[in-house]
Amino acid sequence: MKIRYPGQYCIDTSALIELKPYWPETFHTLWQDIERLVLEGRLLAPVSVLGELEDYQGSADVILRWARRHRRMFVGLKLEQQRLLRKHSSVLQQVVDPRKTKEDADPYVIVLAMVEGCAVITSERKRKELSQRMRIPDACDQLHIDCLSLQDWFQKEQWHY
């Protein structure tokens, strides 16, 4: 899938959690850049990502507080996303972590990116063996969606700190 809107991103819970060591008080410029993307409507996430942040161990932290202040980036499930969830269920069900007790946000990250023409930002790495559970980058490859690490994202935005 070609990105319709270059520089528009859908971020996964894992990437937001990976940002935790970069405290806004210390890495102020980084967070200003991220907030600018939110205000411009270029950084999105499904509402299920906010739910995962709320359930995350130690979630009463800086990332959850930041996410709650930027609720506008969290998108509810739309009809087109539901259609894509059904259409690509054979791939999307493979990214669901069976250890999670609540709904897994990963399929919703992927279909939101598809609907909005975004690149996915995740801290997940591709599986090393086919016997392992499929991860977001694997599903993105199969569905022809650009998938970026945090470092890839920073480079794409030409952020230097």
C-alpha positions in Angstrom: 0.0 0.0 0.0 1.4 3.4 -0.9 1.1 6.0 1.7 -1.4 8.6 0.5 -0.3 11.2 3.0 3.4 11.2 3.4 4.3 12.0 7.0 1.1 10.6 8.5 1.5 7.9 11.1 -0.4 5.5 13.2 1.5 4.6 16.4 1.3 1.4 18.4 1.3 1.1 22.1 4.8 -0.4 22.1 6.3 2.7 20.5 4.6 5.0 22.9 5.9 2.9 25.8 9.4 3.0 24.3 9.3 6.8 24.4 8.9 6.6 28.2 12.7 7.2 29.0 12.6 10.4 27.0 10.8 12.4 29.7 9.1 15.5 28.4 10.7 17.6 31.1 14.2 16.7 29.8 13.5 16.0 26.1 11.2 18.9 25.6 11.9 19.5 21.9 11.2 15.9 21.0 7.8 16.1 22.7 7.1 19.4 21.0 7.7 17.8 17.7 5.4 14.8 18.5 2.7 17.2 19.8 2.9 19.2 16.6 2.2 16.0 14.6 -0.8 15.4 16.8 -2.1 18.9 16.3 -1.6 18.7 12.6 -3.6 15.4 12.6 -0.5 13.5 11.3 -0.1 11.2 14.4 -3.0 8.9 15.1 -3.8 5.7 17.1 -6.9 3.6 17.6 -8.6 4.2 20.9 -7.7 0.7 21.8 -4.0 1.9 22.2 -5.2 4.3 24.9 -6.9 1.4 26.6 -3.7 -0.6 26.5 -1.7 2.3 28.0 -4.3 2.4 30.8 -3.9 -1.3 31.4 -0.1 -1.3 31.1 1.8 -2.1 34.3 2.8 1.2 35.9 0.5 3.1 33.5 -0.1 6.0 35.9 3.1 7.5 34.4 4.2 10.2 32.1 3.1 8.5 28.8 -0.4 7.8 30.0 -0.8 11.4 31.3 0.5 12.7 28.0 -1.9 10.4 26.0 -4.8 11.6 28.0 -3.9 15.2 27.3 -3.8 14.4 23.6 -7.0 12.3 23.3 -7.7 13.9 19.9 -5.1 11.5 18.3 -7.1 8.5 19.4 -9.6 7.4 16.7 -12.7 5.3 17.3 -13.5 2.3 15.2 -15.1 3.3 11.8 -17.1 1.2 9.4 -14.3 1.0 6.9 -11.9 -0.3 9.6 -14.5 -3.0 10.5 -14.7 -4.1 6.9 -10.9 -4.4 6.7 -10.8 -6.3 9.9 -13.1 -8.9 8.4 -11.4 -8.9 5.0 -7.9 -9.4 6.4 -8.9 -11.5 9.4 -6.6 -14.4 8.4 -3.6 -12.1 8.7 -4.8 -9.8 11.5 -5.7 -12.6 13.9 -2.2 -13.8 13.8 -0.8 -10.6 15.4 -3.2 -11.0 18.4 -1.2 -11.9 21.5 -3.1 -14.8 23.2 -1.6 -13.8 26.6 -3.5 -10.6 26.7 -6.6 -10.7 28.8 -8.1 -7.7 27.1 -8.6 -6.8 23.5 -5.3 -6.5 21.6 -4.8 -3.1 19.8 -2.5 -4.4 17.1 -5.1 -5.3 14.4 -6.7 -1.9 15.0 -3.4 -0.1 14.5 -2.9 -1.9 11.2 -6.4 -1.2 9.8 -6.4 2.4 10.9 -3.1 2.8 9.0 -4.8 1.2 6.0 -7.8 3.4 6.1 -5.9 6.6 6.7 -3.0 5.8 4.4 -0.4 6.0 7.2 2.8 4.3 8.0 2.7 2.3 11.2 5.2 3.1 14.0 6.0 0.2 16.4 8.7 -1.1 18.6 7.9 -4.7 17.6 10.4 -6.5 15.5 9.7 -9.1 12.8 9.5 -12.7 14.0 12.7 -14.6 13.6 11.0 -18.0 12.8 7.8 -18.8 11.0 6.7 -20.8 14.0 6.6 -17.7 16.2 3.5 -15.5 16.4 3.2 -12.9 13.7 4.1 -9.4 14.7 3.0 -6.0 13.4 5.9 -5.6 11.0 5.2 -9.1 9.6 1.5 -8.2 9.0 2.5 -4.8 7.5 4.7 -6.6 5.0 2.0 -9.0 4.0 -0.5 -6.1 3.7 2.0 -3.7 1.9 1.9 -1.1 4.7 5.0 0.9 5.6 6.2 0.1 9.1 8.7 2.2 11.0 10.7 1.9 14.2 11.0 5.0 16.4 14.5 5.6 14.9 13.1 5.3 11.3 10.3 7.7 12.3 12.7 10.3 13.7 14.9 10.0 10.6 11.9 10.3 8.2 10.8 13.5 10.1 14.5 14.6 10.0 14.5 15.2 13.8 18.0 15.7 15.3 18.5 16.2 19.0 
